[in-house]
Amino acid sequence: FRSSLTTGLISQLLTRLAERELDLVIGPIHADLSRRFVSKKLMEETVVLITAAGHVIHATGRVTLAAVRDKPFVCLPKGSGLRAILVSAAAREGFKPKIQFETHGPVGVRELVAAGLGVGLLALSAARAAGPPIDVYELKRPPPHPPLGLIGLRTRRLAPEARALWDHIESQAAGI
């Protein structure tokens, strides 16, 4: 058993899981997840707005996405779940987001937003993770986000080491 950690868009990770290049995936469990996979929900997730630290949004309490409609957005590429969430949420608030920066993952979104290049949406867990300082705003109408969880291949029995990792992550999540 050789262990490694890989990041990427969930669609890419699931393809690699199906091709048996990966043992398990930790990520969003979308409602349309193929039956060839088995999943274990670990936690619910909420979408939040992030800005560079000190960026002032003139609102009290929760904000609307429309409050930053004129700002450039940082997001994941087309085909990603986060991109679909942003575009859909903006449409519900009557605008099309100006996505001026794309990056490969949530860490990249956070880094570019922290650098002041735009604003973005992230899952709350990613916004709370270690990284450059950002401001986090709860949304008045947060768009839905799939729960986070473990995903495996239904027809594949995990190696003992991968099974131990799955069980460890599951037990740690139970304490959250």
Buried (B, 14 or more C-beta within 10 A) or exposed (E): EEEEEEEBBBEBBBEBBBEEEBBBBBBBBBEEBEEEBBBBEBEEBBBBBBBBEEBEBEEEEEBBBBBBBEBBBBBBEEEBBBBBBBBEBBEEBEEEBEBEBBBBBBBBBBBBBBEEBBBBBBBBBBBEEEBEEBBEBEBBEBBEBBBBBBBBBEEBEBEEEBBEBBEEBBEEBEEE
